[in-house]
């Protein structure tokens, strides 16, 4: 999900890498939790929906996007 979102949004040329990566990470998490919820509801999986607190995930997602956004910025700036 992250790669597909990043590839699509960066092809638009107007969307910064930070925004693209943040959206990709959050969409990936959404898909993951929907699938996990379905697996839990059907009995295919035991346990809880989230093992990492939501606050931690909401800090780490943009933080990760910022790091990779900076890497992408400096990589494309060197080209």
C-alpha positions, 0 to 999 in steps of 0.5 A: 500500500505504501509503495503504491501510494507513494508511486502514484502521488509522487508521479503528480509532481506537486505533492511533497514526499512528506505528505505522500509518505504520511498518507501512504503509511496511514492508508497502510495502517488502515488496510492492516487494521481492517483486515485484522478486524475481519480476521478477529471477527471471524475467529481466524485470529485471537488477541486484540486489535492493537498491540501498540498504543494509538498515540505512539503510532500517530507520532511514529507515522509522521516521524518516519515520513519526515525522515524518509521525506528528507532523504528523498529531498536530498536525493532528488536535490543531488540529481 
